[in-house]
Every structure is written in structure tokens, then in C-alpha cells.
Amino acid sequence: MLSPLVECVPNFSEGRDAGKIDAIAGAIARAGGAVLHRTLDADHNRAVITFVAPPERIGEAALRAVESAAALIDLRGHSGVHPRIGAADVVPFVPLAGVTMEDCVRIAETTGSRIAEELGIPVYLYDRAARRPQCRELADIRRGQFEGLLEAAVRDPARCPDFGTRLHATAGAVAVGARKILIAFNVNLDSPDLGAARAIARAVRASSGGLPNVKAMGVLLRSRNLAQVSMNLTDFEVTPLHSAFEAVCREAEKLGVRILESEIVGLAPRRAVEQAAAHYLRTRELGVLETRIEAI
């Protein structure tokens, strides 16, 4: 039986300087987190680090990651296609083994409080940890991004953080939360047509009447002159990878646009990959050797 384990998948507003992300990953490791994966994207100007730790150590590792990011990243000079409010933009805690969602909510609350008190960076609690309905969705918290939130957080009581007050001058704010496993899944079009990517994103995302538990936006990858449909699958058991991919393909076909490729950002659960493989292979049962061995 696995020991209690929590996953943390912080996103940082830096996707062009690998040295800065290496330094943040080092801070996580020194605090007891096991770094499993890191990815950088220059167009999004964003990095994602996936790490795990026991519940008693995960909060400290996340705190040190935010501390390191605040020392290395200055949002005043940051630009990219992905919305952001902080140097360490979002810090979610995910229950993996022997840990409940309620445990992760408590970890988010404790860690968020420490980030505000010890680092002077305000915190918004989101998703399962949200204390207010207007903070449950990241898109609502990020409205106006760092620049717009500088004033709104002080002027508008509904936009005030849960911990702290004014945004940090260079590190902004952090959204800290507890959530289920999320799959960040992008589909690149074989075209620079940003309008097509935005139309496809609008058609497939849940908020526009598309697929349940899917968030999507269309962006332009200037470095490759390609348009991208960038998605978050917030419950892959409801809308699996293959369903999201096929929905994008259908909408692209309507617009006369070809699909170039897809990518998973960070890590995805084995079950999600097995679902996609079984679907496309049209097999009733997918036997995976490692899965059976681990069950012994």
C-alpha cells in the first residue's frame, strides 16, 4: 500500500529561462519534494513543475517554490499568451494516495496563509479551497491579469485576496487551491489562424455549452507561427483525452483547418492514457504489464 502522498503542480510565469526553473525545482527538492517533471513554453512564457511529497512536507516545498519564484521573476517585464497574476501563478494540491480532498483544502489554507505572512505575497484560495464563489474559477481571479489586479485588489472588495492585501510589486499574487487531477492538453493547428483556434476553443469548452469539465482558449504560438487550442480537462473520467481531441478535430474540419499535433503539458494519469489507447485501438480490454505487476 502506498504511503500518503500529495501532488503539487505549480505554474510559474517564466518559460524562456531554464536556469530560473532549475533553481525553483532545486528549492522544491531541498524542502523535501520529489520533482517528477518540468516543462517550459516560450510562447506561453510559462513553466509547470510537477512534484510529490507526504502531506506533512508538501506545503513547505510549495512555499519554498513560491519564495524562489518571487526572487527570480519580475512580472513587470513579463509577456506571454497565457493569463497570469503572479510569478508563481497557481499552486494546486491534489490528493494521490491516502489523502482526502479535505486534507488538501487544509494544506492549501495553511500554505496560503504562510505565503502571505512570510513572503508578503497575497493569496487567493480557489477551486475546492475557495471561500467565495467568485474565486472558485481561476479565470475569474485572473480577470485583468497582474496589471489589472494591482488596482482592483485594493479598490474592489470582491477582488480582494483571502490572505494579504496589496499585490507584491514584482511577484503579484498567487492562487492556491485544492483540486482533482487535471490534464493540460493542447492541440496545435497546422495554421496560424488565431480566429479558428478561438472559434474551436469556444465550441469545445464547457462554459460555452461544449464538453463538460473542459476549459479552452485559442492562442498564437509566434515562435512556430501556429495557432493552438489550449485546454484543461478538469475531470478526465467525464471528458477523456480522446473525446476532447476528437471534438477539436470535428470543429477544425468544419473550418477547413488541419490538425498538426497534440501535446500533454506535464504529466497525465496512466488511466487517462490507457483510455485513449483503448479507444483508438478499439479493444474491449487493454492489458498493461506494469499495471498488473504493481497490483500484485
TILUM-503296 format. One line per field, with one value per residue (C-alpha): chain; residue number from 1; x negated, y negated, z. Coordinates in nm, 3 decimals, m for minus. Example, Ala and Ser with C-alpha at 12.3 -4.5 7.8 and 13.67 -1.06 7.14 Angstrom:
residues 2
c: [A,A]
k: [1,2]
px: [m1.230,m1.367]
py: [0.450,0.106]
pz: [0.780,0.714]
***
This chain:
residues 296
c: [A,A,A,A,A,A,A,A,A,A,A,A,A,A,A,A,A,A,A,A,A,A,A,A,A,A,A,A,A,A,A,A,A,A,A,A,A,A,A,A,A,A,A,A,A,A,A,A,A,A,A,A,A,A,A,A,A,A,A,A,A,A,A,A,A,A,A,A,A,A,A,A,A,A,A,A,A,A,A,A,A,A,A,A,A,A,A,A,A,A,A,A,A,A,A,A,A,A,A,A,A,A,A,A,A,A,A,A,A,A,A,A,A,A,A,A,A,A,A,A,A,A,A,A,A,A,A,A,A,A,A,A,A,A,A,A,A,A,A,A,A,A,A,A,A,A,A,A,A,A,A,A,A,A,A,A,A,A,A,A,A,A,A,A,A,A,A,A,A,A,A,A,A,A,A,A,A,A,A,A,A,A,A,A,A,A,A,A,A,A,A,A,A,A,A,A,A,A,A,A,A,A,A,A,A,A,A,A,A,A,A,A,A,A,A,A,A,A,A,A,A,A,A,A,A,A,A,A,A,A,A,A,A,A,A,A,A,A,A,A,A,A,A,A,A,A,A,A,A,A,A,A,A,A,A,A,A,A,A,A,A,A,A,A,A,A,A,A,A,A,A,A,A,A,A,A,A,A,A,A,A,A,A,A,A,A,A,A,A,A,A,A,A,A,A,A]
k: [1,2,3,4,5,6,7,8,9,10,11,12,13,14,15,16,17,18,19,20,21,22,23,24,25,26,27,28,29,30,31,32,33,34,35,36,37,38,39,40,41,42,43,44,45,46,47,48,49,50,51,52,53,54,55,56,57,58,59,60,61,62,63,64,65,66,67,68,69,70,71,72,73,74,75,76,77,78,79,80,81,82,83,84,85,86,87,88,89,90,91,92,93,94,95,96,97,98,99,100,101,102,103,104,105,106,107,108,109,110,111,112,113,114,115,116,117,118,119,120,121,122,123,124,125,126,127,128,129,130,131,132,133,134,135,136,137,138,139,140,141,142,143,144,145,146,147,148,149,150,151,152,153,154,155,156,157,158,159,160,161,162,163,164,165,166,167,168,169,170,171,172,173,174,175,176,177,178,179,180,181,182,183,184,185,186,187,188,189,190,191,192,193,194,195,196,197,198,199,200,201,202,203,204,205,206,207,208,209,210,211,212,213,214,215,216,217,218,219,220,221,222,223,224,225,226,227,228,229,230,231,232,233,234,235,236,237,238,239,240,241,242,243,244,245,246,247,248,249,250,251,252,253,254,255,256,257,258,259,260,261,262,263,264,265,266,267,268,269,270,271,272,273,274,275,276,277,278,279,280,281,282,283,284,285,286,287,288,289,290,291,292,293,294,295,296]
px: [0.000,m0.133,m0.226,m0.016,m0.112,m0.007,m0.082,m0.155,m0.166,m0.272,m0.275,m0.535,m0.544,m0.872,m0.908,m1.225,m1.497,m1.554,m1.805,m1.537,m1.311,m1.603,m1.659,m1.293,m1.299,m1.609,m1.427,m1.144,m1.385,m1.573,m1.242,m1.159,m0.959,m1.030,m1.032,m0.879,m0.861,m0.911,m0.812,m0.874,m0.687,m0.836,m0.516,m0.305,m0.611,m0.515,m0.663,m0.494,m0.668,m0.512,m0.628,m0.502,m0.561,m0.395,m0.119,m0.336,m0.607,m0.420,m0.327,m0.683,m0.809,m0.542,m0.624,m0.992,m0.896,m0.695,m0.979,m1.229,m0.998,m0.943,m1.318,m1.378,m1.074,m0.969,m0.618,m0.671,m0.875,m0.675,m0.474,m0.319,0.006,0.114,0.304,0.122,0.141,m0.182,m0.543,m0.419,m0.080,0.108,0.025,0.273,0.263,0.401,0.477,0.299,0.279,0.407,0.510,0.855,0.964,1.042,0.680,0.566,0.800,0.639,0.292,0.393,0.527,0.219,m0.024,0.166,0.160,m0.215,m0.285,m0.108,m0.258,m0.615,m0.668,m0.437,m0.261,0.121,0.310,0.644,0.791,0.952,1.136,1.219,1.036,1.232,1.405,1.603,1.792,1.616,1.281,1.369,1.264,0.912,1.043,1.242,0.943,0.719,0.959,0.747,0.432,0.146,0.174,0.549,0.544,0.289,0.571,0.873,0.740,0.736,1.037,1.295,1.382,1.492,1.141,0.951,0.727,0.807,0.469,0.275,0.380,0.187,0.020,m0.354,m0.521,m0.709,m0.567,m0.197,0.032,0.073,0.381,0.354,0.608,0.709,0.842,0.877,0.617,0.617,0.478,0.334,0.385,0.302,0.387,0.183,0.343,0.147,0.224,0.155,0.530,0.591,0.957,1.004,0.834,1.056,1.369,1.275,1.200,1.538,1.713,1.550,1.531,1.794,1.870,1.988,2.201,1.932,1.778,1.825,1.520,1.324,1.168,1.021,0.870,0.719,0.369,0.100,m0.242,m0.451,m0.775,m0.622,m0.361,m0.090,0.245,0.320,0.628,0.508,0.728,0.757,0.951,1.064,1.219,1.083,1.330,1.613,1.441,1.140,0.846,0.977,1.315,1.153,0.917,1.196,1.412,1.130,1.081,1.450,1.459,1.135,1.276,1.581,1.344,1.124,0.823,0.593,0.460,0.081,0.022,0.127,m0.066,m0.017,m0.170,m0.325,m0.206,0.119,0.256,0.190,0.563,0.618,0.356,0.499,0.847,0.720,0.523,0.821,1.048,0.827,0.728,1.096,1.007,1.250,0.972,0.627,0.381,0.082,m0.204,m0.323,0.028,0.077,m0.265,m0.202,0.126,m0.050]
py: [0.000,m0.345,m0.591,m0.910,m1.129,m1.469,m1.607,m1.975,m2.127,m2.492,m2.709,m2.986,m3.293,m3.202,m2.984,m3.114,m3.088,m2.725,m2.828,m3.003,m2.699,m2.474,m2.697,m2.675,m2.296,m2.288,m2.479,m2.226,m1.933,m2.085,m2.122,m1.753,m1.748,m1.483,m1.662,m1.435,m1.660,m2.013,m2.178,m2.524,m2.700,m3.017,m3.139,m3.095,m3.217,m2.969,m2.667,m2.381,m2.171,m1.851,m1.724,m1.500,m1.477,m1.343,m1.572,m1.695,m1.821,m1.929,m2.273,m2.365,m2.260,m2.471,m2.769,m2.749,m2.726,m3.048,m3.214,m3.120,m3.232,m3.570,m3.624,m3.532,m3.652,m4.015,m4.040,m4.399,m4.272,m3.957,m3.891,m3.574,m3.439,m3.274,m3.483,m3.529,m3.716,m3.605,m3.498,m3.175,m3.198,m2.897,m2.635,m2.344,m2.049,m1.718,m1.410,m1.100,m0.823,m0.802,m1.168,m1.323,m1.638,m1.785,m1.724,m1.914,m2.202,m2.233,m2.221,m2.495,m2.714,m2.671,m2.721,m3.021,m3.186,m3.128,m3.266,m3.590,m3.622,m3.506,m3.623,m3.923,m3.787,m3.789,m3.467,m3.378,m3.041,m2.869,m2.555,m2.321,m2.554,m2.864,m3.057,m3.275,m3.175,m3.443,m3.277,m2.921,m2.959,m3.070,m3.271,m3.492,m3.552,m3.629,m3.880,m4.182,m3.981,m4.117,m4.471,m4.499,m4.329,m4.576,m4.830,m4.602,m4.410,m4.733,m4.914,m4.634,m4.428,m4.137,m4.121,m4.135,m3.836,m3.586,m3.641,m3.965,m4.292,m4.472,m4.274,m4.229,m4.487,m4.229,m3.888,m3.978,m3.729,m3.351,m3.135,m2.842,m2.564,m2.201,m2.011,m1.678,m1.561,m1.792,m1.722,m2.017,m1.921,m2.132,m2.077,m2.267,m2.360,m2.338,m2.706,m3.044,m3.122,m3.254,m3.318,m2.949,m2.844,m3.077,m2.953,m2.592,m2.670,m2.842,m2.539,m2.277,m2.448,m2.381,m2.747,m2.790,m2.477,m2.239,m1.943,m1.913,m1.975,m2.131,m2.476,m2.605,m2.910,m2.983,m3.130,m3.205,m3.041,m3.313,m3.114,m2.849,m3.062,m2.819,m2.860,m2.643,m2.525,m2.512,m2.304,m2.195,m1.872,m1.906,m1.559,m1.312,m1.045,m1.268,m1.403,m1.185,m1.284,m1.120,m1.293,m1.634,m1.563,m1.440,m1.741,m1.974,m1.771,m1.798,m2.173,m2.219,m2.020,m2.248,m2.542,m2.369,m2.362,m2.063,m1.933,m1.924,m1.762,m1.744,m1.761,m1.685,m1.953,m1.797,m1.454,m1.266,m0.972,m0.630,m0.563,m0.859,m0.730,m0.379,m0.516,m0.688,m0.383,m0.150,m0.389,m0.420,m0.053,0.041,0.303,0.409,0.463,0.305,0.516,0.314,0.519,0.262,0.203,0.571,0.608,0.312,0.473,0.786]
pz: [0.000,m0.094,0.179,0.198,m0.095,m0.231,m0.576,m0.633,m0.983,m0.954,m1.266,m1.297,m1.520,m1.684,m1.990,m2.153,m1.891,m1.793,m1.530,m1.325,m1.337,m1.240,m0.938,m0.836,m0.878,m0.659,m0.385,m0.401,m0.372,m0.078,0.106,0.063,m0.261,m0.524,m0.860,m1.125,m1.428,m1.554,m1.879,m2.027,m2.306,m2.454,m2.622,m2.311,m2.117,m1.851,m1.676,m1.496,m1.231,m1.101,m0.763,m0.486,m0.112,0.202,0.328,0.616,0.377,0.064,0.197,0.290,m0.053,m0.222,m0.001,m0.098,m0.465,m0.437,m0.246,m0.515,m0.797,m0.629,m0.609,m0.974,m1.172,m1.221,m1.367,m1.474,m1.768,m1.834,m2.150,m2.290,m2.428,m2.102,m1.843,m1.512,m1.182,m1.018,m1.056,m0.901,m1.066,m0.933,m0.670,m0.661,m0.421,m0.547,m0.333,m0.468,m0.208,0.148,0.141,0.102,m0.077,0.264,0.366,0.057,0.135,0.478,0.323,0.077,0.356,0.576,0.288,0.154,0.494,0.524,0.175,0.267,0.614,0.548,0.189,0.169,m0.140,m0.128,m0.191,m0.348,m0.248,m0.547,m0.662,m0.369,m0.128,m0.238,0.038,m0.204,m0.519,m0.726,m0.652,m0.742,m1.107,m1.197,m1.491,m1.255,m1.029,m1.329,m1.485,m1.576,m1.503,m1.291,m1.425,m1.371,m1.034,m0.894,m0.852,m0.834,m0.533,m0.333,m0.480,m0.517,m0.206,m0.428,m0.580,m0.251,m0.175,0.101,0.264,0.241,0.080,m0.194,m0.470,m0.445,m0.672,m0.878,m0.778,m0.789,m0.617,m0.600,m0.648,m0.406,m0.420,m0.391,m0.690,m0.865,m1.116,m1.416,m1.763,m1.953,m2.316,m2.622,m2.988,m3.246,m3.576,m3.899,m3.947,m3.785,m3.792,m3.440,m3.521,m3.600,m3.275,m3.075,m3.251,m3.181,m2.818,m2.782,m2.932,m2.709,m2.369,m2.106,m2.037,m2.397,m2.397,m2.520,m2.342,m1.965,m1.749,m2.035,m2.028,m2.353,m2.517,m2.856,m2.866,m3.125,m3.090,m3.252,m3.236,m3.465,m3.645,m3.535,m3.365,m3.065,m2.881,m2.520,m2.289,m1.929,m1.871,m1.512,m1.492,m1.746,m1.632,m1.758,m2.069,m2.156,m2.374,m2.688,m2.660,m2.630,m2.920,m3.148,m3.064,m3.168,m3.488,m3.576,m3.525,m3.719,m4.010,m4.022,m4.062,m4.317,m4.083,m4.036,m3.704,m3.681,m3.341,m2.978,m2.653,m2.285,m2.063,m1.755,m1.652,m1.709,m1.510,m1.660,m1.664,m1.899,m2.144,m2.125,m2.202,m2.516,m2.629,m2.577,m2.769,m3.074,m3.077,m3.034,m2.777,m2.508,m2.254,m2.251,m2.055,m1.935,m1.792,m1.535,m1.409,m1.336,m1.173,m0.943,m0.833,m0.705]
***
